[in-house]
């Protein structure tokens, strides 16, 4: 869509001469914001790594981050979403709207020609009295007009050029909004997809543990029925397995909710993607090789779509000051008309009824009771607001990167600790069962070990998914690889 309109947009900008002719109001300059030299969080080599195995994050990896997972289901959902997602379509339509608004500003530089026609029946009471007693009574006179009128404002002081400059900046802002909508959509789908797969893995963990707990319960029950078991152990085993069983319905409800959310993001009706979102039979490890930031240059933050959009909105608002200030200066016009005028309708289209006029004219608002001054000051205040919003957008973007990078790095440390804990808990289950069978420990030790093992296995699955979620969030906060101007 963008390719259809950009040649026309470029033509409007060239004809307007926004950058070549002097115009009233300030010329826009992008604000300077000082970079921060603070070190990145967790920038050093993790202590558990003998050698730093982390790879540097690149813009190519960020832009198509989902390709790193080699998951055809995820790629299919993303392809469908970029075509069918309603929110993304709305952003594209807003971009189209901004192009048409920009193209509409072209009319301010062209002559305006209007067709006009009139038929007037005028009543003159005094004329009727003067004719009284003469036998002539004509108190109505008729005049017919038909022609074309010309009105062409010469943009000497640049009010129209500033208006076009503002519209162009807003169109560029809308382009970046589409980029931001793309970034939000792809990362949101990634987050929901990873949440779904993590939820399905948690269900598999719970069902596997439930199976083991049922086997343990049946063994204990069989021994009790044989007269050699412990009724307390049987009851304890029973309530532990029922607690595990009770977790599964909640997880399955969450699974359904995540499937429906992904369907909506893909522009489909809920339920349409259930067939492709079934649990993966084999256990899938989502972890990518650990990644790191070499540095955090301010230019990378400035390249984020939301930051670029805020900067373009600031440029548009700066141009509106010039539009408001142009009202202080005279407006120069070339006006003209050509047409026919006659007191007899039957002779309207005739050589004798032809009339024409052509020449310059001017208008100048000498007194407006402070309206122009107020308008200028209001636009200046709005520009200051836009500048503050731009600065705040950069601050928030910078904080998001640091927060997400810290969360990603620290979750890796947590994951490795949970892995060690889960392995120790699994060994404890085996040892406690052996001790119980040999009569060296009571069944409470087995139950505690099983409970700890299940909890740690689930935490490992959650942490594994959280690392991927944190990495996606980091890609998003870095701009998702959109580090260059949108393609024209």
C-alpha positions, 0 to 999 in steps of 0.5 A, spaced: 500 500 500 505 504 501 508 503 495 502 506 491 502 513 495 509 515 496 511 517 489 505 522 490 507 524 497 514 525 494 511 530 488 507 534 493 513 535 498 517 537 492 512 542 489 510 545 496 518 546 496 518 545 504 525 545 505 527 550 499 523 557 500 523 561 507 517 560 511 515 563 517 516 560 524 522 556 527 525 550 522 525 544 526 531 541 529 531 534 532 533 535 540 539 533 542 539 528 548 545 526 552 547 518 552 548 515 559 555 511 560 552 507 565 554 499 564 549 494 562 546 490 568 550 483 568 554 485 563 560 480 565 561 473 564 556 469 568 560 466 574 557 459 572 561 459 565 568 457 564 568 461 558 563 466 556 559 462 551 554 468 550 553 471 542 552 478 541 545 480 539 544 482 532 539 486 528 538 480 523 537 476 529 532 481 532 528 482 526 526 475 524 527 472 531 522 467 530 526 463 525 531 462 530 526 457 533 525 453 526 518 452 528 513 451 522 507 452 526 509 459 529 511 461 522 504 459 520 501 463 525 505 469 524 504 469 516 497 469 518 497 474 523 500 479 518 495 478 513 489 478 517 490 481 524 485 487 525 489 491 529 495 491 524 490 492 518 487 499 522 494 501 523 495 500 515 489 504 514 491 510 518 497 510 514 493 510 508 489 516 511 495 520 513 497 519 505 491 522 503 491 528 508 498 529 505 496 529 498 490 534 500 495 539 502 497 540 495 491 543 493 493 549 497 498 551 492 494 550 486 488 555 483 481 554 485 476 555 480 469 555 481 463 555 477 457 560 479 450 562 476 445 566 479 438 569 477 436 575 481 429 578 482 429 584 485 424 588 488 424 596 488 418 599 492 421 607 490 421 605 483 414 603 483 412 609 486 415 614 481 412 610 476 405 611 479 400 614 474 404 613 468 401 607 466 408 603 467 408 599 473 415 595 474 417 594 481 421 588 479 428 587 476 431 581 473 439 579 473 442 573 470 449 571 471 453 565 469 461 564 469 467 561 472 471 564 478 478 564 480 482 564 486 489 563 487 493 564 494 500 565 493 504 562 499 509 568 500 510 567 507 510 559 507 503 558 511 501 553 506 508 550 506 508 549 513 502 546 513 504 541 508 511 540 512 506 538 518 502 533 514 508 530 511 511 529 518 505 526 520 505 521 514 512 519 516 509 518 524 504 513 521 509 509 517 513 508 524 506 507 527 505 501 522 512 498 524 511 499 531 504 495 530 508 490 526 513 489 532 507 489 537 504 484 533 509 479 532 512 479 539 505 478 542 504 472 538 511 470 540 509 471 547 503 467 547 505 462 543 511 460 548 506 461 554 502 456 550 507 451 549 510 452 557 503 451 559 502 444 555 509 442 558 507 443 565 501 439 563 505 433 561 509 434 567 503 434 572 500 428 568 507 424 568 508 425 575 500 423 576 502 417 573 508 415 578 504 417 584 498 413 582 503 407 581 505 408 588 498 409 591 496 402 588 503 399 591 501 401 597 494 400 597 496 393 595 500 392 601 495 394 605 490 389 602 495 384 604 495 386 611 503 388 611 502 396 609 501 402 612 494 405 612 497 412 613 501 412 608 496 410 603 492 416 605 498 420 604 499 418 598 492 419 596 491 426 597 498 427 594 496 424 587 489 428 588 493 435 589 497 433 583 490 431 579 487 438 581 492 442 578 491 439 571 484 442 570 486 449 571 492 448 566 488 445 561 483 451 562 489 456 561 491 452 555 484 453 552 485 461 553 492 461 550 489 457 544 483 462 543 488 468 544 493 466 538 487 465 534 484 472 535 492 475 534 492 471 527 485 474 525 482 467 526 475 465 530 477 462 536 477 454 535 480 455 528 487 454 530 486 448 535 488 443 530 495 446 529 496 448 536 496 441 539 501 439 544 508 437 541 509 429 542 516 430 543 519 435 549 521 441 545 527 445 548 526 452 547 532 455 549 537 458 544 544 460 546 545 465 551 545 472 548 548 478 550 549 486 548 555 489 547 553 496 548 547 500 548 548 506 543 543 511 544 542 511 536 539 504 537 534 507 542 532 513 537 531 507 531 525 504 535 519 505 531 515 508 537 521 513 538 521 515 531 513 516 531 514 521 537 520 525 533 516 525 527 510 528 531 514 533 534 516 535 527 509 536 525 507 540 531 513 545 530 511 546 523 504 548 526 507 554 529 509 557 522 502 555 520 499 559 526 504 565 525 503 566 517 496 569 519 500 575 522 502 576 515 498 579 508 495 574 504 496 575 496 491 572 491 490 572 484 483 573 482 479 573 476 472 571 473 469 570 466 462 569 464 456 572 462 451 577 465 444 580 463 438 583 465 434 578 459 435 571 460 434 570 453 440 574 451 444 571 457 449 567 452 451 572 447 457 577 446 454 583 449 453 579 455 460 577 456 464 580 462 471 578 465 476 580 470 483 579 472 488 581 477 492 581 484 488 582 491 491 582 498 488 581 505 491 582 511 488 581 518 489 588 522 486 587 528 484 580 531 483 581 538 489 577 540 486 571 536 492 570 532 497 571 538 493 566 542 494 561 537 501 562 536 502 561 543 498 555 544 502 551 538 508 553 541 506 550 548 503 544 544 510 543 541 514 544 548 509 538 550 511 534 544 518 535 545 517 533 553 513 527 550 519 525 545 524 525 551 520 521 556 519 516 550 526 515 550 527 515 557 522 509 557 525 506 552 532 506 555 529 503 561 525 497 558 532 495 554 536 495 561 530 492 565 529 486 560 536 485 559 537 484 566 531 480 567 533 475 561 540 475 564 538 473 571 533 468 569 538 464 566 542 464 573 535 462 576 534 456 571 541 453 572 539 453 579 533 450 578 536 445 574 540 443 579 535 443 584 530 438 580 536 433 579 537 433 586 529 432 588 529 426 583 535 423 586 531 424 593 525 421 590 529 414 588 533 414 595 527 415 599 523 410 596 528 405 597 529 407 604 522 406 605 521 399 602 527 397 606 523 400 613 529 405 614 524 411 613 517 412 613 513 414 607 513 422 609 520 422 606 517 419 600 511 424 599 516 430 601 521 428 596 515 427 590 512 434 592 519 437 591 520 434 585 514 436 582 514 443 584 521 443 581 520 440 575 514 445 574 519 451 576 524 448 571 519 448 565 516 455 567 523 458 567 525 455 561 519 459 558 521 465 561 528 465 559 525 465 552 519 470 553 525 475 556 529 474 550 523 476 546 521 482 550 529 484 549 528 484 542 522 488 542 525 493 547 531 494 542 526 495 536 525 488 533 531 490 528 527 496 525 533 500 525 533 503 519 528 508 515 522 505 513 522 502 506 519 508 501 
